[in-house]
């Protein structure tokens, strides 16, 4: 098994574990040795898209959590206002 094959295997392992940035780093190293490796280029693009998508999902989740907390705080404020009346 060639070093490049082993390295691509490590990148695939990182990707399967969700370590996209580590996998990209390996593909960049592969490109340093072989700048015309279309597979490495495609994998980098695909992983960058996954990272961006993952970031979008995390932002949506955070927005939902903030909205739920804001709703809770409004209810607490309304309860306190009603209790003080």
C-alpha atoms as an extended CHARMM CRD file, in Angstrom:
* protein
*
        85  EXT
         1         1  UNK       CA              0.0000000000        0.0000000000        0.0000000000  PROA      1               0.0000000000
         2         2  UNK       CA              1.4830000000        3.3540000000       -1.0060000000  PROA      2               0.0000000000
         3         3  UNK       CA              1.9500000000        6.2500000000        1.3880000000  PROA      3               0.0000000000
         4         4  UNK       CA             -0.6610000000        8.2790000000       -0.5210000000  PROA      4               0.0000000000
         5         5  UNK       CA             -3.1880000000        5.4390000000       -0.1970000000  PROA      5               0.0000000000
         6         6  UNK       CA             -2.5350000000        5.2020000000        3.5410000000  PROA      6               0.0000000000
         7         7  UNK       CA             -2.8590000000        8.9610000000        3.8610000000  PROA      7               0.0000000000
         8         8  UNK       CA             -6.1680000000        9.0030000000        1.9670000000  PROA      8               0.0000000000
         9         9  UNK       CA             -7.3440000000        6.2370000000        4.2600000000  PROA      9               0.0000000000
        10        10  UNK       CA             -6.5120000000        8.3700000000        7.2930000000  PROA      10              0.0000000000
        11        11  UNK       CA             -8.4300000000       11.2630000000        5.7350000000  PROA      11              0.0000000000
        12        12  UNK       CA            -11.4320000000        8.9950000000        5.2170000000  PROA      12              0.0000000000
        13        13  UNK       CA            -11.2130000000        7.8320000000        8.8260000000  PROA      13              0.0000000000
        14        14  UNK       CA            -11.0980000000       11.4240000000       10.0620000000  PROA      14              0.0000000000
        15        15  UNK       CA            -14.0800000000       12.2710000000        7.8850000000  PROA      15              0.0000000000
        16        16  UNK       CA            -16.0810000000        9.2890000000        9.1490000000  PROA      16              0.0000000000
        17        17  UNK       CA            -15.4620000000       10.5240000000       12.6940000000  PROA      17              0.0000000000
        18        18  UNK       CA            -16.6150000000       14.0430000000       11.8200000000  PROA      18              0.0000000000
        19        19  UNK       CA            -13.1160000000       15.5590000000       11.9460000000  PROA      19              0.0000000000
        20        20  UNK       CA            -13.5310000000       17.3690000000        8.6420000000  PROA      20              0.0000000000
        21        21  UNK       CA            -10.7930000000       19.9410000000        9.1820000000  PROA      21              0.0000000000
        22        22  UNK       CA             -8.2370000000       17.2190000000        9.9240000000  PROA      22              0.0000000000
        23        23  UNK       CA             -9.2730000000       15.3710000000        6.7660000000  PROA      23              0.0000000000
        24        24  UNK       CA             -8.9310000000       18.5760000000        4.7360000000  PROA      24              0.0000000000
        25        25  UNK       CA             -5.4640000000       19.0830000000        6.1590000000  PROA      25              0.0000000000
        26        26  UNK       CA             -4.4220000000       15.6460000000        4.9150000000  PROA      26              0.0000000000
        27        27  UNK       CA             -5.8700000000       16.3130000000        1.4660000000  PROA      27              0.0000000000
        28        28  UNK       CA             -3.9520000000       19.5990000000        1.3290000000  PROA      28              0.0000000000
        29        29  UNK       CA             -0.7480000000       17.6870000000        2.1160000000  PROA      29              0.0000000000
        30        30  UNK       CA             -1.5970000000       15.2720000000       -0.6960000000  PROA      30              0.0000000000
        31        31  UNK       CA             -2.0300000000       18.2290000000       -3.0560000000  PROA      31              0.0000000000
        32        32  UNK       CA              1.3960000000       19.5520000000       -2.0850000000  PROA      32              0.0000000000
        33        33  UNK       CA              2.8830000000       16.3430000000       -3.4730000000  PROA      33              0.0000000000
        34        34  UNK       CA              0.4580000000       16.0250000000       -6.3710000000  PROA      34              0.0000000000
        35        35  UNK       CA             -1.2800000000       19.3320000000       -7.2480000000  PROA      35              0.0000000000
        36        36  UNK       CA             -3.3120000000       17.6550000000       -9.9910000000  PROA      36              0.0000000000
        37        37  UNK       CA             -5.0190000000       15.1120000000       -7.7170000000  PROA      37              0.0000000000
        38        38  UNK       CA             -8.6290000000       15.7950000000       -8.6810000000  PROA      38              0.0000000000
        39        39  UNK       CA             -9.9680000000       13.4410000000       -6.0250000000  PROA      39              0.0000000000
        40        40  UNK       CA             -8.2210000000       15.3930000000       -3.2690000000  PROA      40              0.0000000000
        41        41  UNK       CA             -9.5360000000       18.6680000000       -4.6860000000  PROA      41              0.0000000000
        42        42  UNK       CA            -13.0950000000       17.3020000000       -4.8800000000  PROA      42              0.0000000000
        43        43  UNK       CA            -12.8730000000       15.9310000000       -1.3470000000  PROA      43              0.0000000000
        44        44  UNK       CA            -11.7000000000       19.2910000000       -0.0050000000  PROA      44              0.0000000000
        45        45  UNK       CA            -14.6130000000       21.0570000000       -1.6850000000  PROA      45              0.0000000000
        46        46  UNK       CA            -17.0820000000       18.4720000000       -0.3810000000  PROA      46              0.0000000000
        47        47  UNK       CA            -15.7100000000       18.6660000000        3.1600000000  PROA      47              0.0000000000
        48        48  UNK       CA            -15.7830000000       22.4710000000        3.1190000000  PROA      48              0.0000000000
        49        49  UNK       CA            -19.4530000000       22.2890000000        2.1300000000  PROA      49              0.0000000000
        50        50  UNK       CA            -20.0960000000       19.8800000000        5.0300000000  PROA      50              0.0000000000
        51        51  UNK       CA            -18.3580000000       22.2450000000        7.4460000000  PROA      51              0.0000000000
        52        52  UNK       CA            -20.4680000000       25.1540000000        6.2040000000  PROA      52              0.0000000000
        53        53  UNK       CA            -23.6570000000       23.0730000000        6.4530000000  PROA      53              0.0000000000
        54        54  UNK       CA            -22.7270000000       21.9520000000        9.9530000000  PROA      54              0.0000000000
        55        55  UNK       CA            -22.2070000000       25.5880000000       10.9550000000  PROA      55              0.0000000000
        56        56  UNK       CA            -25.6000000000       26.5340000000        9.5340000000  PROA      56              0.0000000000
        57        57  UNK       CA            -27.2810000000       23.7600000000       11.5100000000  PROA      57              0.0000000000
        58        58  UNK       CA            -25.5550000000       24.8130000000       14.7390000000  PROA      58              0.0000000000
        59        59  UNK       CA            -26.6870000000       28.4070000000       14.1610000000  PROA      59              0.0000000000
        60        60  UNK       CA            -30.2870000000       27.2810000000       13.6220000000  PROA      60              0.0000000000
        61        61  UNK       CA            -30.1980000000       25.2120000000       16.8060000000  PROA      61              0.0000000000
        62        62  UNK       CA            -28.7690000000       28.1460000000       18.7510000000  PROA      62              0.0000000000
        63        63  UNK       CA            -31.4940000000       30.4370000000       17.3530000000  PROA      63              0.0000000000
        64        64  UNK       CA            -34.1870000000       27.9640000000       18.4650000000  PROA      64              0.0000000000
        65        65  UNK       CA            -32.6630000000       27.7110000000       21.9320000000  PROA      65              0.0000000000
        66        66  UNK       CA            -32.4680000000       31.4950000000       22.2550000000  PROA      66              0.0000000000
        67        67  UNK       CA            -36.1030000000       31.8510000000       21.1600000000  PROA      67              0.0000000000
        68        68  UNK       CA            -37.1850000000       29.2390000000       23.7210000000  PROA      68              0.0000000000
        69        69  UNK       CA            -35.2320000000       30.9950000000       26.4720000000  PROA      69              0.0000000000
        70        70  UNK       CA            -36.6840000000       34.3630000000       25.4720000000  PROA      70              0.0000000000
        71        71  UNK       CA            -40.1970000000       32.8840000000       25.5880000000  PROA      71              0.0000000000
        72        72  UNK       CA            -39.4760000000       31.4070000000       29.0210000000  PROA      72              0.0000000000
        73        73  UNK       CA            -38.1600000000       34.7380000000       30.3240000000  PROA      73              0.0000000000
        74        74  UNK       CA            -41.2670000000       36.5390000000       29.0650000000  PROA      74              0.0000000000
        75        75  UNK       CA            -43.4630000000       34.0360000000       30.9120000000  PROA      75              0.0000000000
        76        76  UNK       CA            -41.4130000000       34.4840000000       34.0860000000  PROA      76              0.0000000000
        77        77  UNK       CA            -41.7390000000       38.2560000000       33.7770000000  PROA      77              0.0000000000
        78        78  UNK       CA            -45.5080000000       37.9700000000       33.2030000000  PROA      78              0.0000000000
        79        79  UNK       CA            -45.8370000000       35.6670000000       36.2230000000  PROA      79              0.0000000000
        80        80  UNK       CA            -43.8420000000       38.0340000000       38.4290000000  PROA      80              0.0000000000
        81        81  UNK       CA            -45.9170000000       40.9820000000       37.2340000000  PROA      81              0.0000000000
        82        82  UNK       CA            -49.1600000000       39.1240000000       37.9590000000  PROA      82              0.0000000000
        83        83  UNK       CA            -47.8900000000       38.0530000000       41.3970000000  PROA      83              0.0000000000
        84        84  UNK       CA            -47.0060000000       41.6340000000       42.3480000000  PROA      84              0.0000000000
        85        85  UNK       CA            -50.4400000000       42.9570000000       41.3820000000  PROA      85              0.0000000000
